[in-house]
Amino acid sequence: MSETRKAALLIVDDDPHVLRAIRHLVRGEGYSAQAFTSCAEAEAELERSKPALIISDYTLEDGDGITFLCRARELTPEAKTLLMTASTTSKQIQADARARGIHAFTEKPWDNRELLSLIADLLGAKSA
């Protein structure tokens, strides 16, 4: 397994079922993953660790994903960022995310193969 496949991911979503699903998916591909239900918890972790990729939902109980990912990039500028949303205004959210420097965007519900391919692309790995 390559070093890229062993990359650390940090995932933020206020839905524990979504967190479990994504964490299970990425761990099955050899990534390590930490999951948090709030921006505050995730930001505290970013003070201690430097994940290669940070994935956040757009709508969170203690903030929004775009603001969180922008703050996360200040703490870990080398990390790639991925925003997810189930919002009906996803095109507007996507435009805002791109304008603010978020690396990638995907909608919920996601396709597992497409999400893994997007993660691999962000980390510079060849997708399987």
N, C-alpha and C positions, 0 to 999 in steps of 0.2 A: 504494500500500500504506500502510495507516495506521500510526501510531507504535506502537499496541498490537501489531500483527502483527510488528513488528520487535523485540519484547521479547526480552531475553536470558534464556535458561534454563540451569540447571545440573542435570545428571543424574548420579545415582550408582547404579551397579549393579555387582556383582562379576562379572557375565557379560558379556564383551566383545561377544557377539552381540546381546544385548539392548540394550546401549548403542548399537551401530551402528544397529540397527533404529529405535530411538526418535529418535536424532539425525537420521537420514535422513528420517524422517517429519516431524519438526518443521521442519527446514530447508526441506523442500519447501513448507511453508506460510509461509515467510519469517521464521521465528524464527531467532535465532542460538542456538547451543547448545554448551556445553562439557560434556564427559563425563569421568567419573572412576570408577575401579574401587575406590576406598577412601574411607572417611570422612575420613581424615587428609589425603589429597590435596585433596579437595573443600573441607574446612575451611580449608586453606591458601589456596585460591583465593578463598574468601569474605572473607579478610582484604584482598584486592586488588580484588575486583569486587563489584558489587551486582546480582545477577540479579533479575528480576521474579518468577520462579517457580523453585522448587527441587523436583525430582522425585527420590525415593529409593526403592529397593527396601527391603523390610523386613529381609531377611536379608543381611547383608554380612559379609565376612571379618573386618573389624576393628570390628564393632559392630552395632547394630540401627538400622533406619531411623527409628524414632520418636525415639530418643535423639539421633540425628544431626540430624533436622529441628528438634527443640527447640533444640539448640545453634545451628543455622543461623539460626533466628529471633532468637536473641540477637544474632547478628552482623549480620543484615539484617532488622530487624523489619518493614520494609515488604514483604518478599517473601511471596508466597503459597507454600504447601507442599502437595505431593501425594505420598502414600505408595502404593506398589504392592506386591502380594504374590501369590505362588503358594501360600501356606500353606493347609493344610487347615483351619486354625483362623482363617480370615480374618474371621469375624464378631467373634470376641473381639479380634483385632488391630485391627479397625476401631473397635470401642468404645473401646479404649485410646487409639488415635490421636485420636479426636474429644475424649475427655476431656482429652487433653494439648494440645489447641489446633491440631492438624493440620487444614488447611483442607479437604482432600479425600482420597479413598481410591478405588483401583480395583484390580481383580484381574487377575492374569496367567492365561492369555493375554488380551490386550486386543483390542478391536475398534478399528481405526485411526480410524474416523469418530467413535466415542464418545470415544476419548482426545483427539482434536483438539477436539471440542466441549467437553469438560471443561476443557481448557487454555484455550480461548477464554473460557469462562464465568469461570474463575478470574482471568483477566486483564482481564475487563470488556469483552470484544469480542463482537460478534455472531458466532456460528458459521455457517459456510458451508453 
